Amino acid sequence: MKRTTINGILNAHIRDHLSPTPKERAMVSREYEFLCGAVGGVCFQSGSYARFTSTTPVNDLDVIWQMPPAALSGEVLRKVMQGYDPGEFDPSEILQRLAATIRAAYQQAGRKVTVVVQSHSIGIYFGTKDDFSIDLVPALAAGRTNEFGDDIYWVPEIARFSKTRRLRHYELGAHIGWMLSDPRGYIEDARQLNEQNESFRKVAKFGRKWRRGCKKENPEFRLKSFHLELVDNDLLKRSPHFDTLDAIEAFFGTLEDYLEAPHFPDRADHTRYVDKYIDELTAEERADITTRIKAARSAVAAMIAAETEEDARQAIRKLLAGSAVAVVVAATVAAPAIATTYTAPTSFTPHRNHGSADPR
């Protein structure tokens, strides 16, 4: 089959099987609007859902709530406005009062939810802890703006953890500091990139789903979904004319190069790398990651070599399963056409980043 045909199959699979469903989108919008109405003030979505790179099923939503000046002491405000780390500032008392307001709003609406106040966030659960939930994270405007003119914030360090790791962190009673964060900047950067090339969000979802498959096979799989999204972001900025197939092929073809050293400084604090965690990977963890990347590359090759649409779809399903077992591809498969337009991995140096209709 032609690459354009395979690209169409990929796009259809991502739309039909990876993207949040209309029902999920309606549910998230409904719950988000209700919560913002209850808490008042400045609140906004963050994370992959806000960047339109999340996948189905949608398990959680991060909402940033900017603490109003009236709720803060003069000392905290002074430190924040002068650009200092809020340090030991504990928002739990403020969050306790806010949680009472949230509980009252749901009760008045005749709805049963579980509102859990953690020291540095509020968890709102619409079932068990494995069902959909919202994590309301407090933020302090840092008195700085990004290149788009949006506020940069101080947020609890726990905001960079996944839902599961946050719960574990709270259970352990570990210390929680504060860090500078630019959630609005990441959202706007992703929006502008996808406006230039609509393949970005598709490829980001594909990488997230592959990671989910890897985690299902090996719960200790260490690559982070946001890190993988930044790799996609970098690839499409370097090669803005990539279609979905081109980008997926380049993603798995160069991912190992991105894992040699941290490459992505945090937008709000360039002294900290978002992917710094890869320096802590053990030899065993790296070996597992490498094996799964190579298996994914073989699945990409099988997809390109597919003679029928069903063969292509089977290769896609195999790839997204995150298997460590390579797909056998006939030796007659031609070299990927992308090699003529993209720097080969042997000489590839990842760029160090510094910074309508339904778009999903």
C-alpha positions as a LaTeX table, in Angstrom:
\begin{tabular}{lrrr}
\hline
Residue & $x$ (\AA) & $y$ (\AA) & $z$ (\AA) \\
\hline
Met1 & 0.00 & 0.00 & 0.00 \\
Lys2 & 1.02 & 3.60 & $-0.49$ \\
Arg3 & 2.25 & 5.59 & 2.49 \\
Thr4 & $-0.65$ & 8.00 & 2.05 \\
Thr5 & $-3.07$ & 5.10 & 2.48 \\
Ile6 & $-1.29$ & 3.91 & 5.62 \\
Asn7 & $-1.25$ & 7.46 & 6.95 \\
Gly8 & $-5.02$ & 7.61 & 6.49 \\
Ile9 & $-5.45$ & 4.32 & 8.35 \\
Leu10 & $-3.32$ & 5.69 & 11.22 \\
Asn11 & $-5.32$ & 8.90 & 11.44 \\
Ala12 & $-8.60$ & 6.97 & 11.46 \\
His13 & $-7.36$ & 4.61 & 14.18 \\
Ile14 & $-6.26$ & 7.51 & 16.40 \\
Arg15 & $-9.57$ & 9.30 & 15.88 \\
Asp16 & $-11.74$ & 6.23 & 16.44 \\
His17 & $-9.81$ & 4.35 & 19.13 \\
Leu18 & $-7.36$ & 6.65 & 20.94 \\
Ser19 & $-9.05$ & 10.04 & 21.26 \\
Pro20 & $-11.48$ & 10.85 & 24.10 \\
Thr21 & $-15.00$ & 9.96 & 23.04 \\
Pro22 & $-17.75$ & 12.58 & 22.62 \\
Lys23 & $-19.36$ & 11.20 & 25.79 \\
Glu24 & $-16.10$ & 11.60 & 27.74 \\
Arg25 & $-15.55$ & 15.12 & 26.44 \\
Ala26 & $-19.09$ & 16.13 & 27.41 \\
Met27 & $-18.60$ & 14.63 & 30.88 \\
Val28 & $-15.28$ & 16.38 & 31.47 \\
Ser29 & $-16.66$ & 19.74 & 30.28 \\
Arg30 & $-19.71$ & 19.35 & 32.53 \\
Glu31 & $-17.69$ & 18.47 & 35.63 \\
Tyr32 & $-15.08$ & 21.14 & 34.99 \\
Glu33 & $-17.68$ & 23.88 & 34.57 \\
Phe34 & $-19.50$ & 22.77 & 37.72 \\
Leu35 & $-16.30$ & 22.80 & 39.77 \\
Cys36 & $-15.18$ & 26.22 & 38.50 \\
Gly37 & $-18.61$ & 27.60 & 39.33 \\
Ala38 & $-18.31$ & 26.22 & 42.86 \\
Val39 & $-14.79$ & 27.48 & 43.67 \\
Gly40 & $-14.96$ & 30.82 & 41.85 \\
Gly41 & $-11.92$ & 32.94 & 41.12 \\
Val42 & $-9.33$ & 31.94 & 38.53 \\
Cys43 & $-9.20$ & 28.27 & 37.60 \\
Phe44 & $-8.19$ & 26.48 & 34.41 \\
Gln45 & $-7.45$ & 23.02 & 33.07 \\
Ser46 & $-3.87$ & 21.81 & 32.79 \\
Gly47 & $-2.13$ & 18.64 & 31.71 \\
Ser48 & $-2.67$ & 16.54 & 28.60 \\
Tyr49 & $-6.42$ & 17.09 & 28.48 \\
Ala50 & $-5.93$ & 20.84 & 28.26 \\
Arg51 & $-3.34$ & 20.33 & 25.51 \\
Phe52 & $-5.73$ & 17.99 & 23.62 \\
Thr53 & $-3.17$ & 15.18 & 23.76 \\
Ser54 & $-4.97$ & 12.90 & 26.23 \\
Thr55 & $-6.31$ & 9.49 & 25.26 \\
Thr56 & $-9.35$ & 7.42 & 26.09 \\
Pro57 & $-10.27$ & 6.40 & 28.70 \\
Val58 & $-10.02$ & 9.80 & 30.42 \\
Asn59 & $-9.24$ & 8.89 & 34.03 \\
Asp60 & $-8.46$ & 12.24 & 35.56 \\
Leu61 & $-8.34$ & 15.98 & 35.05 \\
Asp62 & $-5.95$ & 18.47 & 36.60 \\
Val63 & $-7.39$ & 21.87 & 37.42 \\
Ile64 & $-5.23$ & 24.75 & 38.58 \\
Trp65 & $-6.83$ & 27.09 & 41.11 \\
Gln66 & $-5.11$ & 30.41 & 41.63 \\
Met67 & $-5.34$ & 31.26 & 45.31 \\
Pro68 & $-6.84$ & 34.74 & 45.73 \\
Pro69 & $-4.71$ & 37.38 & 47.50 \\
Ala70 & $-7.34$ & 37.69 & 50.22 \\
Ala71 & $-6.61$ & 34.09 & 51.27 \\
Leu72 & $-2.87$ & 34.66 & 51.70 \\
Ser73 & $-0.85$ & 36.29 & 54.44 \\
Gly74 & 1.13 & 39.44 & 53.72 \\
Glu75 & 4.43 & 37.57 & 54.13 \\
Val76 & 3.53 & 34.95 & 51.55 \\
Leu77 & 2.36 & 37.59 & 49.08 \\
Arg78 & 5.55 & 39.59 & 49.57 \\
Lys79 & 7.73 & 36.55 & 48.93 \\
Val80 & 5.80 & 35.55 & 45.84 \\
Met81 & 5.79 & 39.02 & 44.29 \\
Gln82 & 9.55 & 39.27 & 44.88 \\
Gly83 & 10.05 & 36.02 & 43.04 \\
Tyr84 & 11.03 & 33.89 & 46.02 \\
Asp85 & 10.09 & 30.27 & 46.54 \\
Pro86 & 7.07 & 30.16 & 48.92 \\
Gly87 & 9.06 & 27.46 & 50.70 \\
Glu88 & 7.24 & 26.02 & 53.65 \\
Phe89 & 3.92 & 27.66 & 52.83 \\
Asp90 & 1.20 & 25.11 & 53.58 \\
Pro91 & $-2.09$ & 25.70 & 51.75 \\
Ser92 & $-3.95$ & 22.92 & 53.57 \\
Glu93 & $-6.01$ & 25.31 & 55.74 \\
Ile94 & $-7.11$ & 27.26 & 52.66 \\
Leu95 & $-7.91$ & 24.00 & 50.88 \\
Gln96 & $-9.94$ & 22.74 & 53.84 \\
Arg97 & $-12.20$ & 25.77 & 53.59 \\
Leu98 & $-12.43$ & 25.41 & 49.82 \\
Ala99 & $-13.28$ & 21.70 & 50.15 \\
Ala100 & $-16.20$ & 22.57 & 52.42 \\
Thr101 & $-17.50$ & 24.92 & 49.71 \\
Ile102 & $-17.10$ & 22.19 & 47.07 \\
Arg103 & $-18.90$ & 19.59 & 49.19 \\
Ala104 & $-21.77$ & 22.00 & 49.80 \\
Ala105 & $-22.09$ & 22.73 & 46.07 \\
Tyr106 & $-22.36$ & 19.04 & 45.16 \\
Gln107 & $-24.72$ & 18.37 & 48.05 \\
Gln108 & $-26.97$ & 21.22 & 46.97 \\
Ala109 & $-26.97$ & 19.75 & 43.46 \\
Gly110 & $-28.06$ & 16.41 & 44.92 \\
Arg111 & $-24.87$ & 14.65 & 43.84 \\
Lys112 & $-22.70$ & 12.22 & 45.80 \\
Val113 & $-18.95$ & 12.65 & 45.31 \\
Thr114 & $-15.97$ & 12.04 & 47.54 \\
Val115 & $-13.93$ & 15.16 & 48.29 \\
Val116 & $-10.53$ & 14.38 & 49.81 \\
Val117 & $-8.32$ & 17.18 & 51.12 \\
Gln118 & $-4.65$ & 16.38 & 50.75 \\
Ser119 & $-2.07$ & 18.78 & 52.13 \\
His120 & $-1.41$ & 20.38 & 48.74 \\
Ser121 & $-4.42$ & 19.55 & 46.57 \\
Ile122 & $-8.06$ & 18.50 & 46.64 \\
Gly123 & $-9.13$ & 15.20 & 45.09 \\
Ile124 & $-12.69$ & 14.91 & 43.82 \\
Tyr125 & $-13.72$ & 11.33 & 43.06 \\
Phe126 & $-16.80$ & 10.38 & 41.06 \\
Gly127 & $-16.71$ & 6.72 & 42.05 \\
Thr128 & $-13.81$ & 4.62 & 43.28 \\
Lys129 & $-10.24$ & 5.90 & 43.13 \\
Asp130 & $-9.85$ & 4.04 & 39.85 \\
Asp131 & $-12.72$ & 5.95 & 38.22 \\
Phe132 & $-12.67$ & 9.49 & 36.86 \\
Ser133 & $-11.42$ & 12.13 & 39.28 \\
Ile134 & $-10.40$ & 15.77 & 39.36 \\
Asp135 & $-7.33$ & 17.00 & 41.19 \\
Leu136 & $-7.60$ & 20.66 & 42.15 \\
Val137 & $-4.09$ & 22.06 & 42.58 \\
Pro138 & $-3.49$ & 25.45 & 44.23 \\
Ala139 & $-1.22$ & 27.96 & 42.54 \\
Leu140 & 0.39 & 31.29 & 43.37 \\
Ala141 & 1.00 & 33.78 & 40.57 \\
Ala142 & 4.78 & 34.31 & 40.54 \\
Gly143 & 4.71 & 37.86 & 39.20 \\
Arg144 & 6.23 & 36.71 & 35.91 \\
Thr145 & 4.81 & 36.00 & 32.47 \\
Asn146 & 5.85 & 33.74 & 29.60 \\
Glu147 & 6.44 & 34.78 & 25.98 \\
Phe148 & 2.71 & 34.55 & 25.35 \\
Gly149 & 1.92 & 37.03 & 28.13 \\
Asp150 & 0.43 & 34.38 & 30.43 \\
Asp151 & 1.16 & 34.08 & 34.14 \\
Ile152 & 3.82 & 31.73 & 35.46 \\
Tyr153 & 2.94 & 30.12 & 38.79 \\
Trp154 & 4.32 & 28.59 & 41.92 \\
Val155 & 2.66 & 25.18 & 42.33 \\
Pro156 & 3.29 & 22.29 & 44.74 \\
Glu157 & 5.99 & 19.97 & 43.43 \\
Ile158 & 3.49 & 17.14 & 43.63 \\
Ala159 & 1.72 & 18.68 & 40.61 \\
Arg160 & 4.34 & 17.09 & 38.35 \\
Phe161 & 3.47 & 13.59 & 39.57 \\
Ser162 & 0.93 & 11.25 & 38.02 \\
Lys163 & $-2.34$ & 10.55 & 39.84 \\
Thr164 & $-0.98$ & 7.28 & 41.24 \\
Arg165 & 2.32 & 8.80 & 42.39 \\
Arg166 & 0.54 & 11.70 & 44.06 \\
Leu167 & $-1.57$ & 9.33 & 46.14 \\
Arg168 & 1.53 & 7.34 & 47.07 \\
His169 & 3.39 & 10.54 & 47.97 \\
Tyr170 & 0.58 & 11.66 & 50.26 \\
Glu171 & 0.36 & 8.23 & 51.89 \\
Leu172 & 4.08 & 8.33 & 52.68 \\
Gly173 & 3.77 & 11.79 & 54.21 \\
Ala174 & 6.77 & 13.00 & 52.21 \\
His175 & 7.78 & 16.66 & 52.20 \\
Ile176 & 6.18 & 18.71 & 49.44 \\
Gly177 & 7.94 & 21.83 & 48.23 \\
Trp178 & 6.96 & 24.34 & 45.59 \\
Met179 & 8.25 & 24.86 & 42.07 \\
Leu180 & 7.78 & 27.34 & 39.24 \\
Ser181 & 5.45 & 26.07 & 36.54 \\
Asp182 & 4.16 & 27.37 & 33.21 \\
Pro183 & 1.08 & 25.26 & 32.43 \\
Arg184 & $-0.48$ & 27.93 & 30.23 \\
Gly185 & 2.74 & 28.16 & 28.21 \\
Tyr186 & 2.74 & 24.43 & 27.43 \\
Ile187 & $-0.92$ & 24.65 & 26.44 \\
Glu188 & $-0.37$ & 27.58 & 24.10 \\
Asp189 & 2.80 & 26.08 & 22.60 \\
Ala190 & 0.93 & 22.84 & 21.85 \\
Arg191 & $-2.00$ & 24.76 & 20.39 \\
Gln192 & 0.21 & 26.78 & 18.05 \\
Leu193 & 2.18 & 23.71 & 16.95 \\
Asn194 & $-0.98$ & 21.78 & 16.14 \\
Glu195 & $-2.29$ & 24.78 & 14.23 \\
Gln196 & 0.82 & 24.52 & 12.05 \\
Asn197 & 0.64 & 20.72 & 11.75 \\
Glu198 & $-2.43$ & 18.84 & 12.91 \\
Ser199 & $-0.41$ & 15.64 & 13.12 \\
Phe200 & 1.10 & 16.79 & 16.43 \\
Arg201 & $-1.82$ & 15.89 & 18.66 \\
Lys202 & $-2.38$ & 12.63 & 16.81 \\
Val203 & 1.22 & 11.52 & 17.26 \\
Ala204 & 1.28 & 12.64 & 20.90 \\
Lys205 & $-1.77$ & 10.46 & 21.59 \\
Phe206 & $-0.14$ & 7.55 & 19.78 \\
Gly207 & 2.99 & 7.83 & 21.95 \\
Arg208 & 0.90 & 8.03 & 25.12 \\
Lys209 & $-1.09$ & 4.96 & 24.14 \\
Trp210 & 2.11 & 3.03 & 23.36 \\
Arg211 & 3.43 & 3.97 & 26.81 \\
Arg212 & 0.19 & 2.78 & 28.38 \\
Gly213 & 0.63 & $-0.56$ & 26.63 \\
Cys214 & 4.20 & $-0.79$ & 27.90 \\
Lys215 & 3.04 & 0.00 & 31.44 \\
Lys216 & 0.37 & $-2.70$ & 31.20 \\
Glu217 & 3.00 & $-5.28$ & 30.26 \\
Asn218 & 5.56 & $-3.93$ & 32.70 \\
Pro219 & 4.23 & $-1.72$ & 35.55 \\
Glu220 & 7.81 & $-0.57$ & 36.19 \\
Phe221 & 8.18 & 0.94 & 32.70 \\
Arg222 & 9.69 & 4.31 & 33.52 \\
Leu223 & 9.18 & 6.60 & 30.53 \\
Lys224 & 6.81 & 9.47 & 31.29 \\
Ser225 & 3.99 & 10.44 & 28.97 \\
Phe226 & 4.73 & 14.17 & 29.08 \\
His227 & 8.35 & 13.47 & 28.19 \\
Leu228 & 7.23 & 11.51 & 25.14 \\
Glu229 & 4.93 & 14.37 & 24.15 \\
Leu230 & 7.88 & 16.76 & 24.29 \\
Val231 & 9.80 & 14.44 & 21.96 \\
Asp232 & 6.90 & 14.59 & 19.49 \\
Asn233 & 6.78 & 18.35 & 19.90 \\
Asp234 & 10.48 & 18.65 & 19.10 \\
Leu235 & 10.31 & 16.33 & 16.09 \\
Leu236 & 7.46 & 18.23 & 14.47 \\
Lys237 & 9.10 & 21.58 & 15.05 \\
Arg238 & 12.23 & 20.25 & 13.36 \\
Ser239 & 10.26 & 18.72 & 10.51 \\
Pro240 & 7.04 & 20.73 & 10.15 \\
His241 & 5.90 & 18.91 & 6.99 \\
Phe242 & 5.71 & 15.46 & 8.59 \\
Asp243 & 2.43 & 13.63 & 8.34 \\
Thr244 & 1.34 & 11.22 & 11.08 \\
Leu245 & 3.18 & 8.22 & 9.64 \\
Asp246 & 6.38 & 10.22 & 9.13 \\
Ala247 & 6.29 & 11.48 & 12.71 \\
Ile248 & 5.55 & 8.08 & 14.27 \\
Glu249 & 8.37 & 6.52 & 12.27 \\
Ala250 & 10.75 & 9.30 & 13.34 \\
Phe251 & 9.56 & 9.08 & 16.95 \\
Phe252 & 10.48 & 5.44 & 17.37 \\
Gly253 & 13.51 & 5.79 & 15.12 \\
Thr254 & 15.07 & 8.51 & 17.30 \\
Leu255 & 13.60 & 7.94 & 20.76 \\
Glu256 & 16.72 & 6.18 & 22.02 \\
Asp257 & 18.76 & 9.27 & 21.12 \\
Tyr258 & 16.49 & 11.41 & 23.29 \\
Leu259 & 17.17 & 9.07 & 26.21 \\
Glu260 & 20.94 & 9.50 & 26.20 \\
Ala261 & 20.73 & 12.69 & 28.29 \\
Pro262 & 18.08 & 15.17 & 29.46 \\
His263 & 17.05 & 17.51 & 26.63 \\
Phe264 & 14.03 & 19.50 & 27.80 \\
Pro265 & 14.49 & 22.38 & 30.25 \\
Asp266 & 11.31 & 23.28 & 32.09 \\
Arg267 & 9.61 & 26.30 & 30.54 \\
Ala268 & 9.37 & 28.07 & 33.91 \\
Asp269 & 12.78 & 27.12 & 35.26 \\
His270 & 15.55 & 26.40 & 32.77 \\
Thr271 & 17.82 & 25.07 & 35.54 \\
Arg272 & 15.51 & 22.06 & 35.85 \\
Tyr273 & 15.01 & 19.46 & 33.12 \\
Val274 & 11.60 & 17.86 & 32.66 \\
Asp275 & 13.32 & 14.64 & 31.57 \\
Lys276 & 16.01 & 14.68 & 34.25 \\
Tyr277 & 14.59 & 11.42 & 35.60 \\
Ile278 & 16.22 & 9.44 & 32.78 \\
Asp279 & 19.57 & 9.90 & 34.53 \\
Glu280 & 18.20 & 7.69 & 37.30 \\
Leu281 & 17.19 & 4.77 & 35.08 \\
Thr282 & 18.83 & 1.50 & 36.02 \\
Ala283 & 20.57 & $-0.68$ & 33.45 \\
Glu284 & 17.68 & $-3.14$ & 33.68 \\
Glu285 & 15.09 & $-0.41$ & 33.12 \\
Arg286 & 17.00 & 0.95 & 30.13 \\
Ala287 & 17.30 & $-2.50$ & 28.65 \\
Asp288 & 13.54 & $-3.02$ & 28.89 \\
Ile289 & 12.84 & 0.38 & 27.33 \\
Thr290 & 15.28 & $-0.27$ & 24.49 \\
Thr291 & 13.75 & $-3.69$ & 23.79 \\
Arg292 & 10.26 & $-2.21$ & 23.58 \\
Ile293 & 11.39 & 0.64 & 21.32 \\
Lys294 & 13.02 & $-1.84$ & 18.95 \\
Ala295 & 9.87 & $-3.97$ & 18.95 \\
Ala296 & 7.85 & $-0.83$ & 18.15 \\
Arg297 & 10.18 & $-0.06$ & 15.23 \\
Ser298 & 9.62 & $-3.54$ & 13.85 \\
Ala299 & 5.86 & $-3.01$ & 14.14 \\
Val300 & 6.19 & 0.29 & 12.25 \\
Ala301 & 8.10 & $-1.56$ & 9.53 \\
Ala302 & 5.36 & $-4.20$ & 9.39 \\
Met303 & 2.74 & $-1.48$ & 9.09 \\
Ile304 & 4.61 & 0.12 & 6.19 \\
Ala305 & 5.03 & $-3.28$ & 4.52 \\
Ala306 & 1.35 & $-4.19$ & 4.96 \\
Glu307 & $-0.39$ & $-5.35$ & 1.80 \\
Thr308 & $-3.91$ & $-4.97$ & 3.16 \\
Glu309 & $-5.65$ & $-2.53$ & 5.46 \\
Glu310 & $-6.27$ & $-5.28$ & 8.00 \\
Asp311 & $-2.53$ & $-6.11$ & 8.04 \\
Ala312 & $-1.80$ & $-2.45$ & 8.73 \\
Arg313 & $-4.36$ & $-2.30$ & 11.53 \\
Gln314 & $-2.97$ & $-5.47$ & 13.06 \\
Ala315 & 0.52 & $-3.93$ & 13.08 \\
Ile316 & $-0.88$ & $-0.79$ & 14.75 \\
Arg317 & $-2.56$ & $-2.87$ & 17.45 \\
Lys318 & 0.63 & $-4.85$ & 17.98 \\
Leu319 & 2.64 & $-1.65$ & 18.33 \\
Leu320 & 0.26 & $-0.02$ & 20.81 \\
Ala321 & 0.25 & $-3.15$ & 22.98 \\
Gly322 & 3.76 & $-2.14$ & 24.05 \\
Ser323 & 5.12 & $-5.62$ & 23.51 \\
Ala324 & 8.81 & $-6.36$ & 23.87 \\
Val325 & 8.54 & $-8.98$ & 21.11 \\
Ala326 & 9.53 & $-7.78$ & 17.65 \\
Val327 & 7.28 & $-8.30$ & 14.65 \\
Val328 & 8.85 & $-10.40$ & 11.90 \\
Val329 & 9.01 & $-8.40$ & 8.67 \\
Ala330 & 9.84 & $-9.82$ & 5.26 \\
Ala331 & 13.39 & $-9.08$ & 4.11 \\
Thr332 & 12.04 & $-7.57$ & 0.91 \\
Val333 & 10.67 & $-4.51$ & 2.68 \\
Ala334 & 12.13 & $-1.36$ & 1.17 \\
Ala335 & 13.98 & 1.18 & 3.27 \\
Pro336 & 11.62 & 3.74 & 4.82 \\
Ala337 & 10.93 & 6.65 & 2.49 \\
Ile338 & 11.37 & 8.99 & 5.42 \\
Ala339 & 15.13 & 8.40 & 5.31 \\
Thr340 & 15.37 & 10.83 & 2.40 \\
Thr341 & 13.86 & 13.68 & 4.40 \\
Tyr342 & 15.03 & 13.07 & 7.94 \\
Thr343 & 18.43 & 12.94 & 9.60 \\
Ala344 & 19.46 & 9.36 & 10.25 \\
Pro345 & 19.55 & 8.36 & 13.95 \\
Thr346 & 23.31 & 7.73 & 13.77 \\
Ser347 & 23.97 & 11.43 & 13.29 \\
Phe348 & 20.86 & 12.72 & 15.02 \\
Thr349 & 21.16 & 15.30 & 17.79 \\
Pro350 & 17.83 & 16.13 & 19.43 \\
His351 & 17.12 & 19.82 & 19.69 \\
Arg352 & 17.19 & 21.15 & 23.25 \\
Asn353 & 13.93 & 23.01 & 23.70 \\
His354 & 13.87 & 26.29 & 25.61 \\
Gly355 & 11.18 & 26.93 & 26.03 \\
Ser356 & $-12.48$ & 25.35 & 14.97 \\
Ala357 & $-13.94$ & 21.91 & 14.40 \\
Asp358 & $-13.33$ & 19.58 & 17.30 \\
Pro359 & $-9.50$ & 19.74 & 17.60 \\
Arg360 & $-9.19$ & 16.28 & 19.08 \\
\hline
\end{tabular}
